Amino acid sequence: MDLKLDHHSEDRLTIVEVEGEIDVYTAPRLRELLIDLVNKGNFHLLVNMEKVDFLDSTGLGVLVGGLKRVRAHDGSLELVCTQERILKIFRITGLTKVFGIYASVEEAKEAHGRDK
């Protein structure tokens, strides 16, 4: 399975749409996109993972790396994910304590609006 990436901005939040598998082969594309967005001044990222079928340790590393990049600019990187098999990975690794994980883009946008 391939990886489809897209992004758009709403207010001060950049929403990254991810679809497919994030693994050792496709994760570099997500890494490049996150780096490019941060380099262009997008420091508040929301990664929508609702259509992600698979996530491995390489993908986790890309997300953690993206989080470090935005935090260097007092930014945020949060996730939308309701799939149990993906959420389980975040729970097992303890990353639920690191990332804000929301059930929908709307819920994340509301939370982001409150944090401004």
C-alpha positions as CSV (number, residue, x, y, z in Angstrom):
1,M,0.0,0.0,0.0
2,D,1.2,3.5,-0.8
3,L,1.1,6.6,1.4
4,K,-1.1,9.5,0.4
5,L,-0.3,12.9,2.0
6,D,-2.1,16.2,1.8
7,H,-2.2,19.3,3.9
8,H,-4.2,22.5,4.3
9,S,-4.3,25.3,6.8
10,E,-7.2,26.5,8.9
11,D,-6.6,29.5,11.1
12,R,-3.2,28.9,12.7
13,L,-3.5,25.1,12.5
14,T,-2.0,23.1,9.6
15,I,-3.9,19.8,9.1
16,V,-1.9,17.0,7.5
17,E,-4.1,14.2,6.0
18,V,-2.3,10.8,5.9
19,E,-3.7,7.7,4.2
20,G,-2.2,4.3,3.9
21,E,0.8,2.7,5.6
22,I,3.5,4.6,7.5
23,D,6.5,2.2,7.5
24,V,10.2,2.1,6.8
25,Y,9.5,2.6,3.1
26,T,7.0,5.5,3.2
27,A,7.9,7.3,6.5
28,P,10.6,9.4,4.8
29,R,7.9,11.1,2.7
30,L,6.0,12.1,5.9
31,R,9.2,13.2,7.5
32,E,10.0,15.5,4.5
33,L,6.5,17.0,4.6
34,L,6.7,17.7,8.3
35,I,10.2,19.3,7.9
36,D,9.0,21.4,5.0
37,L,5.9,22.6,6.9
38,V,8.0,23.6,9.9
39,N,10.6,25.3,7.7
40,K,7.8,27.4,6.2
41,G,6.6,28.6,9.6
42,N,3.8,26.1,10.3
43,F,4.4,25.3,14.0
44,H,0.9,24.0,14.9
45,L,0.3,20.7,13.1
46,L,-2.6,18.3,13.3
47,V,-1.9,14.9,11.7
48,N,-5.1,13.1,10.8
49,M,-4.4,9.4,10.9
50,E,-8.0,8.2,10.5
51,K,-7.1,6.5,7.2
52,V,-3.8,5.0,8.3
53,D,-3.8,1.3,8.0
54,F,-0.4,0.5,9.5
55,L,2.2,2.3,11.6
56,D,5.6,0.9,12.5
57,S,8.5,2.2,14.7
58,T,9.9,4.2,11.8
59,G,6.6,6.0,11.6
60,L,6.5,6.6,15.3
61,G,10.0,8.1,15.0
62,V,8.9,10.5,12.3
63,L,6.0,11.7,14.4
64,V,8.3,12.2,17.5
65,G,10.8,14.0,15.3
66,G,8.1,16.3,14.0
67,L,7.0,17.0,17.6
68,K,10.5,18.0,18.6
69,R,10.8,20.3,15.6
70,V,7.5,22.2,16.3
71,R,8.2,22.3,20.1
72,A,11.5,24.1,19.3
73,H,9.3,26.9,18.0
74,D,6.7,26.7,20.9
75,G,4.5,24.8,18.5
76,S,2.4,21.6,18.8
77,L,1.9,18.4,16.9
78,E,-1.3,16.5,17.7
79,L,-3.0,13.5,16.2
80,V,-6.5,12.4,15.2
81,C,-6.8,8.7,15.6
82,T,-9.7,6.4,16.7
83,Q,-8.5,3.1,15.3
84,E,-7.8,0.7,18.2
85,R,-4.9,-1.1,16.5
86,I,-3.0,2.3,16.0
87,L,-4.0,3.7,19.4
88,K,-2.6,0.5,21.0
89,I,0.8,1.3,19.6
90,F,0.7,4.8,21.2
91,R,-0.4,3.3,24.5
92,I,2.3,0.6,24.6
93,T,5.0,3.0,23.8
94,G,3.8,5.6,26.4
95,L,3.3,8.2,23.6
96,T,-0.3,8.9,24.7
97,K,1.4,11.1,27.3
98,V,3.4,12.9,24.7
99,F,0.9,13.6,21.9
100,G,-2.6,15.1,22.1
101,I,-4.8,12.4,20.5
102,Y,-8.3,13.3,19.4
103,A,-11.3,11.5,18.1
104,S,-11.9,14.0,15.2
105,V,-10.5,16.9,13.5
106,E,-13.3,19.1,14.9
107,E,-12.5,18.0,18.5
108,A,-8.8,18.8,17.9
109,K,-9.6,22.2,16.4
110,E,-11.8,23.1,19.4
111,A,-9.1,22.1,21.8
112,H,-6.5,24.0,19.8
113,G,-8.8,27.1,19.9
114,R,-9.0,26.9,23.7
115,D,-5.2,26.6,24.1
116,K,-4.5,29.9,22.2
